[in-house]
Amino acid sequence: MDLKTMKMMLPMVGMFAISKSGIDLTTTKNIQIVRFAFASGVGTVVLLLAQMYLQLISKKNDEKITVETKEPMTGKVKKEQMTISEYDMSELMKQVKQLCMQTAIMCGVHYKWGTAQPLLFQAVMIPLNLFTHPLFRIHILGEVSDAVKRPFKEDVPGFLKDMQANVEAQQAALNNGNNNETASTPKEIKEAPASSAAASKEKDTPAPAKEAKEAKVVKQSATSSGATKQRKPKSAAEKELADMMLEDD
């Protein structure tokens, strides 16, 4: 289990431990202790962020790096170049904004509902998030390794990465299936029966041509009927001649 996964599991483990230990977080004394712990955690993070800010100002690094940023509205990935000092400062400002948002939300929840558990968990999670951040490991701990190479990798737990990889694989398989169906469509059209083409040709024949064809068929029928009527008198004369020959005999 990696460190990021452990960070996500820690609140659930802490809640289970508190429920089993029988600690009452509704008493005034325990609430005061939780508030002090939360304020101490936030204060520690503020001091560390201030120290990193002073280091970034005093030690500038003009080395250029290529950073990929995603536009929030369109979701398109945009590449831009910036110095290491500019990149570190932008990441530091993200941490400052995140700290302000978390503190405001936790104070609002505690003021509205009076619950102490969220304050207790954030008193641990806020410092822990900073301690595992690459900026802290570079500027405070002095770490130099591929794990803290700029630009920083997205902080995603291992099991979420596996889920994301599975989703992307399924999407790729679906796209390949759609492409194969599109490619096979022209072949199916070529192998259509010849009768369909004939029916389509007959359907597309103009109305005047259809009428002329029907008139020709009627004329041929009439001609055949007239010829039949002309042959009938000849057959009657032959019949009379045959009767006369019989009488003479």
C-alpha positions as CSV (number, residue, x, y, z in Angstrom):
1,M,0.0,0.0,0.0
2,D,1.5,3.3,-1.0
3,L,1.6,6.5,1.0
4,K,-1.2,8.2,-0.9
5,T,-3.6,5.3,-0.3
6,M,-2.7,5.3,3.4
7,K,-3.6,9.0,3.6
8,M,-7.0,8.3,2.2
9,M,-7.6,5.3,4.6
10,L,-6.4,7.3,7.7
11,P,-9.7,9.2,8.3
12,M,-11.7,6.0,8.3
13,V,-9.3,4.2,10.5
14,G,-9.3,7.1,12.9
15,M,-13.1,7.3,13.1
16,F,-13.2,3.6,13.8
17,A,-10.6,3.9,16.5
18,I,-12.4,6.8,18.2
19,S,-15.7,4.9,18.1
20,K,-14.2,1.8,19.7
21,S,-12.1,3.7,22.3
22,G,-15.2,5.3,23.8
23,I,-13.8,8.9,23.7
24,D,-16.7,11.4,24.0
25,L,-16.1,14.3,21.6
26,T,-19.2,16.1,22.7
27,T,-17.9,17.2,26.1
28,T,-16.6,20.8,26.5
29,K,-13.1,19.7,27.5
30,N,-12.6,17.4,24.6
31,I,-14.0,20.0,22.1
32,Q,-11.4,22.5,23.4
33,I,-8.6,20.0,23.0
34,V,-9.8,19.3,19.4
35,R,-9.9,23.0,18.6
36,F,-6.4,23.5,19.9
37,A,-5.1,20.5,17.9
38,F,-6.7,21.9,14.7
39,A,-5.3,25.4,15.3
40,S,-1.9,23.9,16.0
41,G,-1.9,21.9,12.7
42,V,-3.0,24.9,10.6
43,G,-0.5,27.2,12.3
44,T,2.3,24.7,11.7
45,V,1.4,24.5,8.0
46,V,1.3,28.3,7.7
47,L,4.8,28.7,9.2
48,L,6.2,26.1,6.8
49,L,4.6,27.7,3.8
50,A,6.0,31.1,4.9
51,Q,9.5,29.6,5.2
52,M,9.2,28.0,1.7
53,Y,8.0,31.4,0.3
54,L,11.1,33.2,1.7
55,Q,13.4,30.5,0.2
56,L,11.8,30.9,-3.2
57,I,12.3,34.6,-3.1
58,S,15.9,34.5,-2.0
59,K,17.0,31.6,-4.2
60,K,15.8,32.0,-7.8
61,N,16.3,29.2,-10.4
62,D,16.0,30.4,-14.0
63,E,16.1,26.9,-15.5
64,K,13.3,26.4,-18.0
65,I,10.9,23.5,-17.9
66,T,7.8,22.5,-20.0
67,V,4.6,22.3,-18.0
68,E,1.3,20.9,-19.2
69,T,-1.8,22.7,-17.9
70,K,-5.4,21.8,-18.5
71,E,-7.9,24.5,-19.2
72,P,-10.8,24.3,-16.8
73,M,-13.5,25.3,-19.3
74,T,-12.5,23.2,-22.4
75,G,-10.4,20.5,-20.7
76,K,-7.7,21.0,-23.4
77,V,-4.1,20.4,-22.4
78,K,-1.8,23.4,-23.0
79,K,2.0,23.3,-22.9
80,E,3.9,26.3,-21.7
81,Q,7.5,27.0,-20.6
82,M,8.4,28.6,-17.2
83,T,11.3,28.8,-14.9
84,I,11.6,26.5,-11.9
85,S,11.2,29.4,-9.6
86,E,7.9,30.4,-11.3
87,Y,6.7,26.8,-11.2
88,D,7.5,26.3,-7.5
89,M,5.8,29.6,-6.7
90,S,2.6,28.6,-8.6
91,E,2.6,25.3,-6.7
92,L,3.1,27.1,-3.4
93,M,0.1,29.4,-4.1
94,K,-2.0,26.3,-4.8
95,Q,-1.2,25.0,-1.3
96,V,-2.0,28.4,0.2
97,K,-5.4,28.5,-1.5
98,Q,-6.1,24.9,-0.5
99,L,-5.3,25.6,3.1
100,C,-7.5,28.7,3.2
101,M,-10.4,26.7,1.7
102,Q,-10.1,23.7,4.1
103,T,-9.8,26.0,7.1
104,A,-12.9,28.0,6.1
105,I,-15.0,24.9,5.4
106,M,-14.0,23.2,8.7
107,C,-14.6,26.3,10.8
108,G,-18.0,26.8,9.1
109,V,-19.0,23.2,9.7
110,H,-17.9,23.3,13.3
111,Y,-19.7,26.6,13.9
112,K,-22.9,25.4,12.3
113,W,-23.3,21.9,13.7
114,G,-20.7,21.8,16.5
115,T,-19.2,18.6,15.4
116,A,-15.6,18.0,16.5
117,Q,-14.6,14.9,14.5
118,P,-13.9,16.8,11.2
119,L,-11.6,19.2,13.1
120,L,-9.7,16.3,14.6
121,F,-9.2,14.6,11.3
122,Q,-8.1,17.8,9.5
123,A,-5.7,18.6,12.4
124,V,-3.9,15.4,11.2
125,M,-4.5,15.5,7.5
126,I,-3.6,19.1,6.7
127,P,0.0,18.8,8.0
128,L,0.3,15.3,6.6
129,N,-0.6,16.6,3.1
130,L,2.1,19.2,3.3
131,F,4.7,16.8,4.6
132,T,4.2,14.5,1.6
133,H,4.2,17.3,-0.9
134,P,7.2,17.6,-3.3
135,L,7.7,21.3,-2.4
136,F,8.2,20.4,1.3
137,R,10.5,17.6,0.5
138,I,12.7,19.8,-1.8
139,H,12.9,23.1,0.1
140,I,12.6,21.8,3.7
141,L,14.0,18.3,3.7
142,G,16.5,19.0,0.8
143,E,15.5,15.9,-1.1
144,V,16.8,15.4,-4.6
145,S,15.4,12.4,-6.5
146,D,13.1,11.4,-9.4
147,A,10.1,11.3,-7.1
148,V,10.3,15.1,-6.7
149,K,11.3,15.9,-10.3
150,R,9.5,18.9,-11.8
151,P,6.9,19.1,-13.1
152,F,5.3,17.2,-10.2
153,K,3.2,14.1,-10.9
154,E,-0.4,14.2,-10.1
155,D,-1.1,13.1,-6.5
156,V,-3.4,10.1,-7.2
157,P,-3.5,7.0,-5.0
158,G,-2.4,3.7,-6.5
159,F,-5.9,2.0,-6.5
160,L,-7.4,5.1,-8.3
161,K,-4.7,4.9,-10.9
162,D,-5.6,1.3,-11.5
163,M,-9.3,2.2,-11.9
164,Q,-8.4,5.0,-14.3
165,A,-6.2,2.7,-16.4
166,N,-9.1,0.1,-16.6
167,V,-11.5,2.8,-17.7
168,E,-9.1,4.1,-20.4
169,A,-8.5,0.5,-21.6
170,Q,-12.3,-0.1,-21.9
171,Q,-12.8,3.2,-23.7
172,A,-10.0,2.3,-26.2
173,A,-11.5,-1.1,-26.9
174,L,-14.9,0.5,-27.5
175,N,-13.4,3.0,-29.9
176,N,-11.6,0.3,-31.8
177,G,-14.9,-1.6,-32.1
178,N,-16.6,1.4,-33.5
179,N,-13.8,2.0,-36.0
180,N,-14.0,-1.6,-37.2
181,E,-17.8,-1.4,-37.8
182,T,-17.3,1.9,-39.8
183,A,-14.6,0.2,-41.9
184,S,-16.8,-2.8,-42.7
185,T,-19.8,-0.8,-43.9
186,P,-18.6,0.0,-47.5
187,K,-17.9,-3.7,-48.0
188,E,-21.4,-4.7,-47.0
189,I,-22.8,-2.1,-49.3
190,K,-20.8,-3.5,-52.3
191,E,-22.1,-7.1,-51.5
192,A,-25.8,-6.1,-51.6
193,P,-28.0,-8.2,-54.0
194,A,-28.4,-7.0,-57.6
195,S,-32.1,-7.0,-57.1
196,S,-31.9,-4.1,-54.7
197,A,-30.1,-2.1,-57.3
198,A,-32.7,-3.0,-59.9
199,A,-35.5,-2.1,-57.6
200,S,-33.8,1.2,-56.8
201,K,-33.3,2.0,-60.5
202,E,-37.0,1.2,-61.1
203,K,-38.0,3.4,-58.2
204,D,-35.9,6.3,-59.5
205,T,-37.4,6.1,-63.1
206,P,-39.2,9.3,-64.0
207,A,-43.0,9.3,-64.1
208,P,-43.3,10.1,-67.9
209,A,-41.1,7.2,-68.7
210,K,-43.3,4.9,-66.6
211,E,-46.4,6.1,-68.4
212,A,-44.8,5.6,-71.9
213,K,-43.9,2.1,-70.9
214,E,-47.4,1.3,-69.7
215,A,-48.9,2.7,-73.0
216,K,-46.6,0.5,-75.0
217,V,-47.7,-2.6,-73.1
218,V,-51.4,-1.7,-73.7
219,K,-50.8,-1.1,-77.4
220,Q,-49.2,-4.5,-77.7
221,S,-52.1,-6.1,-76.0
222,A,-54.6,-4.4,-78.3
223,T,-52.7,-5.5,-81.4
224,S,-52.7,-9.1,-80.2
225,S,-56.4,-9.0,-79.6
226,G,-57.1,-7.6,-83.1
227,A,-55.1,-10.3,-84.7
228,T,-57.0,-12.9,-82.9
229,K,-60.4,-11.4,-84.1
230,Q,-59.2,-11.5,-87.7
231,R,-58.4,-15.2,-87.6
232,K,-61.8,-16.1,-86.3
233,P,-63.8,-15.5,-89.7
234,K,-61.2,-17.7,-91.5
235,S,-61.8,-20.5,-89.2
236,A,-65.6,-20.3,-89.8
237,A,-65.2,-20.5,-93.6
238,E,-63.0,-23.5,-93.3
239,K,-65.7,-25.1,-91.1
240,E,-68.5,-24.5,-93.7
241,L,-66.3,-25.9,-96.5
242,A,-65.8,-29.0,-94.4
243,D,-69.6,-29.4,-93.9
244,M,-70.3,-29.1,-97.6
245,M,-67.7,-31.8,-98.4
246,L,-69.4,-34.1,-96.0
247,E,-72.8,-33.5,-97.6
248,D,-71.5,-34.3,-101.1
249,D,-70.1,-37.6,-99.8
